[in-house]
Every structure is written in structure tokens, then in C-alpha cells.
Amino acid sequence: MNRLTVLTTFIAITCPCLAEAQCLAEAGDFAERICGEVKQTGKSTLITGKGDLTAAAKGLIAKALGQLGGDVGVDIQTNDFENVLQEQLAGELINVRQCGTQMATLAINQVCTKAPHWKVCSNQAFGLDHWEDEAKLTGATGWRGGGYNPEAYCTDFINAVLNSRSLGDKPHDVTDIKPSEERRRTGLLRDHAEYNYHCTINLHWNPVYKQKSDPICGQE
């Protein structure tokens, strides 16, 4: 068993959160492959006189990471891996073991420690999708004397409807509020005014909220 295999096995045992055996094995293979190739290639083609990585070095990392990311279906950032390689190439000798340990750890942290998968659920926080129930309702006061108005009647009518359906403290919506009135004169001299106030509304209740994959829903 090589040193990098020992490393990834140790991490899998001591960190259950990373215990995806195939991913850990691939991370170890990646680290061994890239650090071994760096050792064989030598510093001259991988680092400039100023200590910066050459295009060849960056390409080597990008290629190896592309293969690793393709296997597990995630995007990987290359900067941290480039920093490790640059640090290793700065010394007199390339420490394959140390290079491999750092590369494997980065690969595990970026690839094997995956973001949690959240369940899909419907929740008020996601916004209203539609109302499950809707009704068009009409009310009237009947003929009565003055001292009232259509708008006041609509307010009373809406409150009465909500109370009768026990919707006062439950999600609901009232739209298309249309107050109106009829007038007539009564009495022998037609000197008595009477009014019939009307109100028509659209009532919506039992909301259905949008669905979404979110931490609110819990982890799969």
C-alpha cells in the first residue's frame, strides 16, 4: 500500500463526513499522478526564473483536475493546487510525499466534501404559486335608511365572510372588491329615501406555495 493510499484511508476512517471511498481513492490517485509527473518532468519546464508557474505547469494541474472533476461531476478551483505546486518547486528538491499529501487533502476538501443535497418542498418563504380555493361572493343589505355607504358595507361584508369561514387568522386574499348601491323614494309624498347596498368580492384561500430545493426542507 503506497503512502497516498495510506493517507486517504486514514482520512476516510477518521473523518466519516468524507467517507466516500471511490472519491477518496480518486483523490489519492490524482495526487500521486500529478506529483509523480512533476518529479519526472523537473523544475526547469514548470517554473520561471521568478518562481512563477509556467503555462505547462498550470496546464498539467488543469488537465489532472479536469479528469478528477469529470469523474465526480463537480467544478474545481485550481488556484490552491497551483499554490501547492509553486511552493514545492521553490525548494531545492521536490518532496513527492509532502506534495502528494497536500494535493490529496485539497482534492478531498474540494471534491469529496460535497455540498449537502436539500430536499424539495413547498414553503411560504418561496412565494405563492396559486390558491387552491376561490369563490365569487355577493352580499346586500336590503332596503334601509341612510347613514351608511357602499364602502362601509363592503368592509362589514368581508369581515362577516371571513368570520363565517374561520379565515380571519389564516392565509387568504380578497380581490375585485366592487361596492354599489340602489336608491328609491318611498312614502305617500315619496319623501323617504332608502338604500340597498351591495358588495361583490373574490375570495381566495388555502394557498399553495412554490416548491424549491432549500435548507428549509431539510437534508436528503
Secondary structure, DSSP 8 states (H G I E B T S, - for coil): --HHHHHHHHHHHH-GGG--HHHHHHHHHHHHHHHHHHHHH-STTTB-TTS-B-HHHHHHHHHHHHHHHHHHT-----HHHHHHHHHHHHSSS--HHHHHHHHHHHHIIIIIS----B-EEE-GGG-EEEEEEEEEEEEE--SB-SS--HHHHHHHHHHHHHHHTT-TTS-EEEEEEEEEEEEEEESTTS-EEEEEEEEEEEEEEEEEE-EEE-GGG-B-
